[in-house]
């Protein structure tokens, strides 16, 4: 990773910031992008105080022009791009029957279109160096999770998009990784949208019992170095569940429903 230039969207907190630290610790130069300017500035300060070379750019990935500027400014600053990590994302927690459809549109705009926009404008630079495109999805991108219709749909879409991009570039040297963390400690559940589009505020899960963002970052960066096609993180709620779903989808749907039903203030009774 020494001397590689890495762009990480959603890089101001959670898995994104953990990835920035891990890539930088291995010698990479980092560009972190996020919407929240103050949080982004704090993240950049935490990285630069460790001696890492970091650029931060305020970016709303749901806006195509912001994504183009992110790529252009990174290339202007560092001279190249080697790795694009599409990490920016938002979740939701509401039953579909009562949801404001704008919530689903917002999730698709950020999670799916943000990945498409950034990848489209980074692609020509990545092809020059046979670089990597990374998509951070979720187990929800393999299994439909109750209460997460828009989130699952967006992550399935990202997986389909990147799998196809990989197939198109079998002979170009482009590396495409789809990484699916299981439940990982981060702020994504705090910012998850309710049926009316407002953030839920408090996570319904015990974050201390989940894989840490730092552990997830190590595994993802290792997968980039090994140029893997895909990884699923955590065992029971990740690898085993995805495997089980291939053979017993009805059973897994029942497990997922019962699991989500037990959450505090669950939309399912």
C-alpha positions in Angstrom: 0.0 0.0 0.0 3.0 2.3 0.3 2.4 5.4 -1.9 -1.0 4.3 -3.1 -3.7 6.9 -3.2 -7.0 5.8 -1.6 -10.4 7.6 -1.8 -12.8 6.7 1.0 -16.4 8.0 0.9 -18.1 8.2 4.2 -14.6 8.5 5.6 -15.3 10.7 8.6 -16.6 8.0 11.0 -17.2 4.3 11.6 -15.8 1.8 9.1 -14.8 4.6 6.7 -12.5 6.3 9.3 -11.2 3.0 10.4 -10.3 2.2 6.8 -8.6 5.5 6.4 -6.4 4.7 9.5 -5.7 1.2 8.3 -4.7 2.2 4.7 -2.6 5.1 6.0 -0.9 2.9 8.6 0.2 0.7 5.6 1.7 3.7 3.8 -1.1 4.9 1.6 -2.1 8.5 1.0 -5.7 9.1 1.8 -8.6 11.3 0.6 -11.6 11.1 3.0 -15.0 12.4 1.8 -18.2 13.1 3.8 -21.1 15.5 4.0 -20.6 16.8 7.5 -17.8 19.4 7.3 -17.1 19.6 11.1 -16.9 15.8 11.5 -14.7 15.6 8.4 -12.3 18.2 9.8 -12.1 16.3 13.1 -11.4 13.1 11.2 -8.6 14.7 9.1 -7.0 16.2 12.3 -7.0 12.7 13.9 -5.3 11.3 10.9 -2.7 14.1 10.3 -1.6 14.1 14.0 -0.4 10.6 13.3 1.7 11.8 10.5 -0.5 10.5 7.7 -0.9 12.4 4.4 -4.6 13.2 4.2 -6.9 15.3 2.0 -10.5 15.8 3.0 -13.3 17.0 0.7 -16.8 17.8 1.7 -18.9 15.6 -0.6 -22.5 14.6 -0.9 -22.3 11.4 -3.0 -26.0 11.6 -4.0 -25.0 14.6 -6.2 -23.2 13.6 -9.4 -21.2 16.9 -9.6 -19.9 16.4 -6.1 -18.6 13.0 -7.0 -16.9 14.3 -10.1 -15.3 17.1 -8.1 -14.1 14.5 -5.5 -12.3 12.5 -8.2 -10.9 15.6 -10.0 -9.6 17.3 -6.9 -8.0 14.1 -5.6 -6.2 13.6 -8.9 -5.1 17.3 -8.9 -3.7 16.9 -5.4 -2.1 13.5 -5.5 -1.6 13.0 -9.2 -3.4 9.6 -9.3 -5.9 7.3 -7.8 -5.2 3.7 -7.0 -8.2 2.6 -4.8 -11.7 3.9 -4.6 -13.7 2.7 -1.5 -17.4 3.3 -1.9 -18.3 3.3 1.8 -20.8 6.2 2.2 -24.2 5.0 3.1 -27.4 5.4 5.1 -29.7 2.8 6.6 -33.4 2.7 7.6 -35.7 1.0 10.0 -39.3 0.9 9.1 -41.9 -1.4 7.7 -42.5 -0.8 4.0 -46.3 -0.5 4.4 -46.1 2.8 6.3 -43.0 4.4 4.8 -42.6 7.7 3.0 -41.3 6.6 -0.4 -38.8 9.5 -0.4 -36.9 7.5 2.2 -36.3 4.7 -0.3 -35.3 7.2 -2.9 -32.8 8.8 -0.6 -31.2 5.5 0.2 -30.9 4.6 -3.4 -29.4 8.1 -4.2 -26.8 7.8 -1.5 -26.0 4.0 -1.4 -26.4 3.0 -5.0 -26.1 6.2 -7.1 -23.2 7.5 -4.9 -21.3 4.3 -5.8 -22.2 4.6 -9.5 -21.2 8.3 -9.7 -17.9 7.9 -7.9 -16.9 4.8 -9.8 -17.8 6.2 -13.2 -15.5 9.3 -12.7 -12.7 7.3 -11.1 -12.7 4.5 -13.6 -10.4 5.9 -16.2 -7.8 6.7 -13.5 -8.1 3.3 -11.9 -7.7 1.5 -15.3 -4.4 3.3 -15.9 -2.9 1.7 -12.8 -4.9 -1.5 -12.7 -6.4 -0.3 -9.4 -9.2 -1.3 -7.2 -12.9 -0.4 -6.8 -14.4 -1.4 -3.4 -18.0 -1.5 -2.5 -18.9 -1.7 1.2 -22.3 -3.4 1.2 -23.8 -5.4 4.0 -25.3 -8.8 4.8 -28.4 -7.0 3.8 -27.0 -7.0 0.3 -27.3 -10.8 0.3 -30.4 -11.4 2.4 -33.6 -9.3 2.6 -33.8 -7.9 6.1 -37.3 -7.0 7.4 -37.6 -3.3 8.1 -34.8 -2.5 5.7 -36.5 -2.7 2.3 -34.7 0.4 0.9 -31.4 -0.5 2.5 -31.4 -4.1 1.3 -32.5 -3.0 -2.2 -29.7 -0.5 -2.4 -27.1 -2.9 -1.3 -28.3 -5.7 -3.6 -28.1 -3.1 -6.4 -24.5 -2.2 -5.5 -23.5 -5.8 -5.5 -25.1 -6.4 -8.9 -23.5 -3.3 -10.3 -20.0 -4.2 -9.0 -20.2 -7.9 -10.0 -21.1 -6.8 -13.5 -18.3 -4.2 -13.6 -15.9 -6.9 -12.6 -17.1 -9.1 -15.4 -16.8 -6.3 -17.9 -13.2 -5.8 -16.9 -11.8 -9.3 -16.7 -9.1 -8.3 -19.2 -8.2 -4.8 -18.1 -6.6 -5.6 -14.8 -9.2 -3.7 -12.8 -9.8 -5.2 -9.3 -13.4 -5.1 -7.9 -14.1 -6.1 -4.3 -17.5 -6.4 -2.7 -17.2 -6.4 1.1 -20.2 -7.3 3.2 -19.8 -6.6 6.9 -22.2 -8.3 9.2 -23.5 -6.2 12.1 -20.5 -3.9 12.9 -20.2 -1.2 15.5 -20.7 2.2 13.8 -23.0 5.1 13.8 -25.1 3.9 10.9 -27.9 2.7 13.1 -28.0 6.1 14.9 -28.5 7.9 11.6 -30.9 5.2 10.2 -34.1 6.8 8.8 -37.5 6.1 10.3 -40.7 5.9 8.2 -41.0 9.7 8.0 -37.4 10.2 7.0 -36.1 11.4 10.3 -33.0 9.8 12.0 -33.9 7.2 14.7 -31.2 8.7 16.9 -30.4 5.7 19.2 -29.3 2.3 18.0 -31.6 -0.6 18.8 -28.7 -3.0 19.2 -25.8 -3.5 21.6 -22.9 -2.0 19.7 -20.4 -3.5 22.2 -21.3 -7.0 21.1 -20.5 -6.4 17.4 -17.4 -6.6 15.4 -15.4 -3.4 15.8 -15.0 -1.0 12.8 -11.2 -1.4 13.2 -11.4 -5.2 12.9 -13.6 -4.9 9.8 -11.2 -2.4 8.3 -8.2 -4.8 8.7 -10.1 -7.6 7.0 -11.2 -5.3 4.2 -7.8 -3.9 3.5 -6.3 -7.4 3.6 -8.9 -8.4 0.9 -7.8 -5.4 -1.2 -4.2 -6.4 -1.0 -5.1 -10.0 -2.0 -7.4 -8.6 -4.7 -10.3 -10.8 -3.6 -13.6 -10.6 -5.4 -15.8 -10.7 -2.3 -15.8 -11.1 1.5 -18.5 -11.5 4.1 -17.6 -10.6 7.6 -18.6 -12.0 10.9 -19.5 -15.7 11.2 -23.0 -16.4 12.5 -24.7 -13.2 11.3 -22.6 -13.0 8.2 -20.9 -16.0 6.5 -23.1 -18.7 8.0 -26.4 -16.9 7.3 -25.4 -16.1 3.7 -24.4 -19.7 3.2 -27.6 -21.0 4.8 -29.8 -18.7 2.7 -28.6 -20.4 -0.5 -30.2 -23.6 0.5 -33.0 -22.7 3.0 -34.2 -19.1 2.1 -37.6 -19.5 3.8 -36.0 -20.6 7.0 -33.5 -17.7 6.9 -36.3 -15.2 6.2 -38.1 -16.5 9.3 -34.9 -16.2 11.4 -34.4 -12.6 10.1 -37.9 -11.6 10.9 -37.8 -13.0 14.4 -34.4 -11.4 15.0 -35.6 -8.0 13.9 -38.9 -8.4 15.8 -37.0 -8.6 19.1 -35.4 -5.2 18.6 -36.6 -2.4 20.9 -39.4 -0.4 19.2 -39.5 -2.9 16.4 -41.9 -2.0 13.5 -43.1 -5.6 13.7 -45.5 -6.9 16.4 
